[in-house]
Amino acid sequence: MSDRYDCIIVGAGPAGIAAAYKLAGAGLSVLVFERGGFPGSKNMFGGILYSTILNRLIPEFWKEAPVERHVVRRRYSFLSKDSEAAFDLKFDAFNNPPYNHSFTVLRARFDKWFAKKAEEAGAVVVTEAVVDDFITEGERVQGVKVRMEGGTVYGDVVICAEGANSLLSEKIGMKKRPDPANMVLGVKEIISLPKGVIEDRFSLEDGEGAALEFFGEALGGEIGSGFIYTNRETLSVGIGCPISVLKEKGMKPYELIESFKRHPSVKNFLRGGKIEEYSARMIPEGGYDSLPALTRDGLLLTGDCAGLVNPSLYKEGTNLAMASGVFAADTVIEAKEKGDFSKATLDGYVKRLQESFVLKDLKRYRDVPATLHSVPGFFKEYPEGIMELLQGHFTVTEESKEDVHREIKRLFRDKVSIWRLVRDIYKLRRLIT
Ligand SMILES: Cc1cc2nc3c(=O)[nH]c(=O)nc-3n(C[C@H](O)[C@H](O)[C@H](O)COP(=O)(O)OP(=O)(O)OC[C@H]3O[C@@H](n4cnc5c(N)ncnc54)[C@H](O)[C@@H]3O)c2cc1C
């Protein structure tokens, strides 16, 4: 490790490694610092890697990357205390390359592989190296201080890809401590099951994967969701809930995941499985209106530390992180050619984000975070009301169908006013459209 590089990158997650791969490929000297024992060792996510950007960087990457399954089945469930209404989709077309750019992966394996690709391209990746601070001269960032011997390293520019727990970006004043209403705590277990059992239980062929999302009683009627994603021989099972809600309601994440796993519509998917791992991480879901400053002289923020997560039903973070890494790298390459690493030049990064799906999507779904908090009925009264309606409809009795329908309409109206329902449907349209 020398003490001067063209670019220093903090963090070997999808954003940092995408940037490193692109920069090294362009012939720049790149140094990545990662605090984990190896890239991915400290990382966790729900489980679906969205890969349009990765496929541009490494065409047909799935032929060599440690992907678990490609996702062909999507299932969205509304749970009440003991019942479920689900919307189940399966697309055979997603069995063909590029597999709808959706793969389940385990980060400990995937990040390690991706970082190796960056090393092969010429980047230097140093692990067990915690960056404690930026080195600045006036406004300009000139390098980093690392918790290791000889840990003062200089660079023309620094790309910060430190993830959701963005201590460095906050320390240098690029962002404020995030609002707990916009930070979702994700808790996940890896549960092992034999491959054949997973395929039978989730109606999958060899290699196919399923992504199941659960709302409503999945979290005791609070904002958030539960999920089950299928890996090759394990399931990724978890919940996500805003930190503000956990605090206000005094709820404990491990109790929430336990109660999710016990729900009658969830427990059979997990039957006989063995818990292999338990982990928790934050997701920045504040969206467009919570974006921090993205550049300053000598510094760019990418991925989760820049708040680049789509908070709608798509829950896309990995693709946005990689896109931001690539755009940051393109901007650094341009800055290197000009010999100018000022904010004015680095703002080319913001322009690239604005012209891409990254900021276009964040802008489109900018109301989602506030809407979720302002329509609490979405997670409790509506699932309960709908389940009551459906249960009434399908219950066999000797009453006339007209009487049954009149009674269930009355029951639903007692719970939810029609005007409120219409208003909430209008507000919630942005979750999926
Ligand atoms: C529970 C959960 C479920 C999710 N589900 C999905 C999903 O299904 N699909 C999806 O696309 N996205 C999902 N996401 C979001 C996705 O994980 C993130 O958007 C993505 O990982 C962001 O990549 P990143 O590189 O910006 O940050 P990270 O992946 O967090 O990587 C940051 C890296 O920086 C390192 N680091 C941090 N600080 C320092 C330091 N000071 N010095 C050195 N190294 C440091 C960390 O160890 C880490 O390796 C989920 C997130 C969570 C928490």
PDBQT file of the ligand as one rigid body, heavy atoms in Angstrom, charges set to zero:
ROOT
HETATM    1  C1  LIG A 501     -32.679  -5.793   5.970  1.00  0.00    +0.000 C 
HETATM    2  C2  LIG A 501     -32.297  -5.247   4.627  1.00  0.00    +0.000 A 
HETATM    3  C3  LIG A 501     -32.912  -5.733   3.495  1.00  0.00    +0.000 A 
HETATM    4  C4  LIG A 501     -32.568  -5.235   2.235  1.00  0.00    +0.000 A 
HETATM    5  N1  LIG A 501     -33.087  -5.848   1.127  1.00  0.00    +0.000 NA
HETATM    6  C5  LIG A 501     -32.661  -5.461  -0.097  1.00  0.00    +0.000 A 
HETATM    7  C6  LIG A 501     -33.022  -6.209  -1.249  1.00  0.00    +0.000 A 
HETATM    8  O1  LIG A 501     -33.666  -7.265  -1.163  1.00  0.00    +0.000 OA
HETATM    9  N2  LIG A 501     -32.627  -5.744  -2.468  1.00  0.00    +0.000 N 
HETATM   10  C7  LIG A 501     -31.856  -4.609  -2.596  1.00  0.00    +0.000 A 
HETATM   11  O2  LIG A 501     -31.518  -4.231  -3.719  1.00  0.00    +0.000 OA
HETATM   12  N3  LIG A 501     -31.467  -3.910  -1.503  1.00  0.00    +0.000 NA
HETATM   13  C8  LIG A 501     -31.835  -4.315  -0.267  1.00  0.00    +0.000 A 
HETATM   14  N4  LIG A 501     -31.380  -3.653   0.841  1.00  0.00    +0.000 N 
HETATM   15  C9  LIG A 501     -30.560  -2.444   0.659  1.00  0.00    +0.000 C 
HETATM   16  C10 LIG A 501     -29.136  -2.782   0.213  1.00  0.00    +0.000 C 
HETATM   17  O3  LIG A 501     -28.567  -3.722   1.090  1.00  0.00    +0.000 OA
HETATM   18  C11 LIG A 501     -28.300  -1.510   0.208  1.00  0.00    +0.000 C 
HETATM   19  O4  LIG A 501     -28.966  -0.514  -0.532  1.00  0.00    +0.000 OA
HETATM   20  C12 LIG A 501     -26.909  -1.740  -0.404  1.00  0.00    +0.000 C 
HETATM   21  O5  LIG A 501     -26.221  -2.746   0.281  1.00  0.00    +0.000 OA
HETATM   22  C13 LIG A 501     -26.107  -0.441  -0.328  1.00  0.00    +0.000 C 
HETATM   23  O6  LIG A 501     -24.779  -0.669  -0.753  1.00  0.00    +0.000 OA
HETATM   24  P1  LIG A 501     -23.600   0.261  -0.212  1.00  0.00    +0.000 P 
HETATM   25  O7  LIG A 501     -22.376  -0.225  -0.910  1.00  0.00    +0.000 OA
HETATM   26  O8  LIG A 501     -23.991   1.676  -0.336  1.00  0.00    +0.000 OA
HETATM   27  O9  LIG A 501     -23.500  -0.018   1.350  1.00  0.00    +0.000 OA
HETATM   28  P2  LIG A 501     -23.193  -1.357   2.155  1.00  0.00    +0.000 P 
HETATM   29  O10 LIG A 501     -23.630  -2.545   1.404  1.00  0.00    +0.000 OA
HETATM   30  O11 LIG A 501     -23.748  -1.150   3.509  1.00  0.00    +0.000 OA
HETATM   31  O12 LIG A 501     -21.599  -1.391   2.233  1.00  0.00    +0.000 OA
HETATM   32  C14 LIG A 501     -20.891  -0.465   3.025  1.00  0.00    +0.000 C 
HETATM   33  C15 LIG A 501     -19.511  -1.062   3.320  1.00  0.00    +0.000 C 
HETATM   34  O13 LIG A 501     -18.709  -0.087   3.960  1.00  0.00    +0.000 OA
HETATM   35  C16 LIG A 501     -18.006  -0.686   5.048  1.00  0.00    +0.000 C 
HETATM   36  N5  LIG A 501     -17.691   0.417   5.981  1.00  0.00    +0.000 N 
HETATM   37  C17 LIG A 501     -18.581   1.185   6.667  1.00  0.00    +0.000 A 
HETATM   38  N6  LIG A 501     -17.931   2.125   7.381  1.00  0.00    +0.000 NA
HETATM   39  C18 LIG A 501     -16.612   1.944   7.147  1.00  0.00    +0.000 A 
HETATM   40  C19 LIG A 501     -15.428   2.598   7.616  1.00  0.00    +0.000 A 
HETATM   41  N7  LIG A 501     -15.492   3.659   8.444  1.00  0.00    +0.000 N 
HETATM   42  N8  LIG A 501     -14.219   2.148   7.195  1.00  0.00    +0.000 NA
HETATM   43  C20 LIG A 501     -14.136   1.087   6.335  1.00  0.00    +0.000 A 
HETATM   44  N9  LIG A 501     -15.223   0.428   5.862  1.00  0.00    +0.000 NA
HETATM   45  C21 LIG A 501     -16.432   0.844   6.261  1.00  0.00    +0.000 A 
HETATM   46  C22 LIG A 501     -18.983  -1.717   5.564  1.00  0.00    +0.000 C 
HETATM   47  O14 LIG A 501     -18.336  -2.728   6.324  1.00  0.00    +0.000 OA
HETATM   48  C23 LIG A 501     -19.581  -2.242   4.264  1.00  0.00    +0.000 C 
HETATM   49  O15 LIG A 501     -18.812  -3.296   3.717  1.00  0.00    +0.000 OA
HETATM   50  C24 LIG A 501     -31.668  -4.156   2.121  1.00  0.00    +0.000 A 
HETATM   51  C25 LIG A 501     -31.050  -3.635   3.264  1.00  0.00    +0.000 A 
HETATM   52  C26 LIG A 501     -31.328  -4.197   4.506  1.00  0.00    +0.000 A 
HETATM   53  C27 LIG A 501     -30.602  -3.674   5.713  1.00  0.00    +0.000 C 
ENDROOT
TORSDOF 0
